[in-house]
Amino acid sequence: MSETTAPAPSAERRSPLQTARDVSNAATVKGAVAVAVGLTIVVVPGVTITVAGYAIGFGLLTVGLYDIWYGLSGRTRNRRRTRPVSLIRGLTSLAAGLVGGLGFAPSANIGHHVSIFEAVHGTAPDIAGKDLANPTSLLLSGLMMLRHIGLMKHANTIENALIYTLEQGIHTGDFGEGSGKPSVGTTAFGKAIKDHLGNTPQSREPLKTEGVNDSVNVKRPERPRHNKLMRTFETLKSVYVGCDIYLDTLASPQELADRLKDICGTTPFELKMMSNRGTQVWPSGSIYTEIVDYYRVRFELRDLSRAPSLGQGPIIRLLDRIAEKFEVTDFQPLKFFDGKPGYSLAQGQ
């Protein structure tokens, strides 16, 4: 919930700050790529002549501009979770757009003991039961599963039939009308693929169906006896340097700041800033800012050199003292990783 949540250190031993910055930069770069591709599709003559093509182009423009803003703004309530997930979803959508849309994008989540194969797109409840959905994404996901368990011949036979069907101009509505043939429904598209089993595509080299494995060769892994623990970091050094505390109170910014400074006066921490609805209201702020009865207050060490010897005990004791006077709704420790802040700087810092 907090915009100050520390990013989890990566397996490459990068600091959380580096990870957060890399993700922001990647979002910006990805946005720029999406804009470039979208402009190419929409503006350059001959790139596309279909309504679906123009829709994809404008869609990429929209997504790209949003990601550029997102990457440059650096504002999110939860950098550790929200930003990487947004980046992955954006890259997935971009890749899907380049190959024809989400209806053509399969996915796999492969683990040591369990693997899941599913379409990239959601459930699309607005077209459920209407015989409109493109089953290609789900079908390709199923082919990935067949190959995962060793049924290469079966997967190749079905994929050859799928490509052959598309070559014949048989398609669902989301594919556009570039083939000159009207679109068909989900059921008819699936039946066409079934009827074309054994045919091979002409636009590309057919996948081999002879001399390839046609039996299940995957072995069920041994059931684990306990949960596997994965270390998020081993050599990264982290220290506590402060905390963000979220309070429900009717006090004005100045009144709240005065009371909090009295509470932390004898502790190693000082009140650094307060925000309300994402806008700083102390030590600087505008009298015209409309506030609500919910604040984020940030405390940081007066002397950062003391961080290695303090631990989290003093932060918990500060929280306890504040909780005696105010209603605390959330609490987030602030840490340095390898000497760099593992949290986003507040407005004005």
Number of C-alpha atoms within 10 A of each C-alpha: 13 19 20 22 20 24 21 18 22 15 11 8 13 15 23 25 21 16 20 23 13 14 22 25 17 18 27 23 16 22 28 19 18 30 24 15 21 27 16 16 22 20 13 10 9 9 12 17 14 14 13 18 23 18 16 23 24 19 17 27 24 15 19 26 17 17 25 22 15 20 22 12 11 18 18 17 16 18 26 23 15 13 21 19 13 15 21 13 13 21 17 16 20 24 15 20 23 16 11 16 20 22 24 22 23 21 19 16 9 12 8 7 10 9 11 12 20 19 21 20 18 9 10 8 8 7 10 10 9 10 14 17 21 23 18 22 22 20 23 23 21 20 21 20 21 20 19 18 14 18 20 24 20 17 23 21 21 23 23 24 22 25 19 24 23 17 14 12 15 23 25 24 16 16 20 19 19 14 15 9 12 13 19 18 17 20 14 15 24 18 10 20 21 14 12 17 16 13 18 22 18 11 9 10 9 17 16 14 17 11 8 13 14 17 13 13 12 11 7 8 9 8 7 8 6 6 6 7 6 7 9 13 15 9 8 15 12 18 22 24 26 27 24 25 21 22 19 15 14 13 14 12 20 13 10 17 20 11 14 19 16 12 16 17 12 10 15 20 22 20 24 19 21 27 22 19 14 16 18 22 24 19 14 12 14 10 9 6 12 10 17 13 12 18 27 22 22 22 24 21 19 16 11 15 10 14 19 13 9 14 14 17 10 15 24 14 12 19 17 13 14 18 14 9 11 15 13 18 13 13 17 18 20 23 23 22 20 16 12 14 21 26 23 22 12 17 13 11 8
